[in-house]
Amino acid sequence: MEHKLPVPAEDDQRGFIVRSAIKGVTAGALSAGLTNPMDVLRNEMFKRDTGLVDTCRTLQRCVCSALPLSLTALLSQNEMPLNTLAPL
């Protein structure tokens, strides 16, 4: 990521702050995205008092059955009638 971000001028304090903020937010999002599923798995193992394989199977069944229902509910709630759109 270091080589993809533009390097600010030496006297551009704001540019250095923005660059550091972008790197920090990216690192935080990636670490949360990688560690959160493992934390959920660990918590389910403790809650159900089962092993890794059994917990993974249970979670897979839950996600596979809940995902289509959740997407249907989400998409139907956000449905907007065409007459509410502003003319171009």
Phi, psi and omega per residue, in radians:
M1 nan -0.481 -3.095
E2 -1.010 -0.713 -3.086
H3 -1.439 -0.204 -3.140
K4 -1.541 -0.432 3.130
L5 -1.468 2.434 3.116
P6 -1.185 2.464 3.131
V7 -1.494 2.140 3.139
P8 -1.290 2.854 3.094
A9 -1.152 2.796 -3.093
E10 -1.018 -0.617 -3.071
D11 -1.659 0.120 -3.100
D12 -1.649 1.501 -3.124
Q13 -1.121 -0.695 -3.141
R14 -1.097 -0.680 3.128
G15 -1.097 -0.684 3.109
F16 -1.187 -0.659 3.124
I17 -1.167 -0.772 3.121
V18 -1.100 -0.740 3.131
R19 -1.083 -0.761 3.112
S20 -1.161 -0.668 3.124
A21 -1.131 -0.727 3.121
I22 -1.081 -0.775 3.131
K23 -1.142 -0.681 -3.141
G24 -1.177 -0.760 3.129
V25 -1.137 -0.715 3.133
T26 -1.111 -0.787 3.134
A27 -1.124 -0.717 3.125
G28 -1.124 -0.752 -3.140
A29 -1.150 -0.729 3.125
L30 -1.142 -0.744 -3.127
S31 -1.179 -0.665 3.098
A32 -1.167 -0.708 3.138
G33 -1.145 -0.512 3.139
L34 -1.504 -0.629 -3.046
T35 -1.571 -0.453 -3.087
N36 -1.082 -0.804 3.103
P37 -1.051 -0.634 3.115
M38 -1.193 -0.628 3.116
D39 -1.186 -0.709 3.082
V40 -1.078 -0.776 3.132
L41 -1.068 -0.786 3.139
R42 -1.102 -0.757 3.132
N43 -1.122 -0.693 3.111
E44 -1.160 -0.627 3.100
M45 -1.095 -0.749 3.114
F46 -1.195 -0.713 -3.088
K47 -1.157 -0.747 -3.085
R48 -1.581 -0.205 -3.099
D49 0.959 0.835 3.106
T50 -2.172 2.995 3.133
G51 -1.437 -3.127 -3.076
L52 -1.120 -0.831 -3.071
V53 -1.142 -0.799 3.139
D54 -1.117 -0.683 3.124
T55 -1.159 -0.723 3.109
C56 -1.088 -0.718 3.116
R57 -1.114 -0.764 3.134
T58 -1.099 -0.799 3.136
L59 -1.138 -0.635 3.126
Q60 -1.119 -0.748 3.103
R61 -1.117 -0.712 -3.140
C62 -1.119 -0.795 -3.114
V63 -1.176 -0.734 -3.117
C64 -1.152 -0.543 3.133
S65 -1.518 -0.537 -3.074
A66 -1.510 -0.481 -3.065
L67 -1.089 -0.851 3.116
P68 -1.080 -0.674 3.117
L69 -1.151 -0.730 3.135
S70 -1.139 -0.745 3.125
L71 -1.137 -0.687 3.108
T72 -1.096 -0.782 3.129
A73 -1.132 -0.734 -3.133
L74 -1.131 -0.796 -3.095
L75 -1.242 -0.572 -3.139
S76 -1.319 -0.506 3.099
Q77 -1.245 -0.554 -3.074
N78 -1.620 0.173 -3.139
E79 -1.222 2.252 -3.077
M80 -2.059 2.286 3.078
P81 -1.110 2.570 -3.078
L82 -1.167 -0.495 -3.092
N83 -1.285 -0.147 3.107
T84 -1.550 -0.136 3.136
L85 -1.354 2.474 3.126
A86 -1.268 2.505 3.101
P87 -1.182 2.589 -3.121
L88 -1.405 nan nan
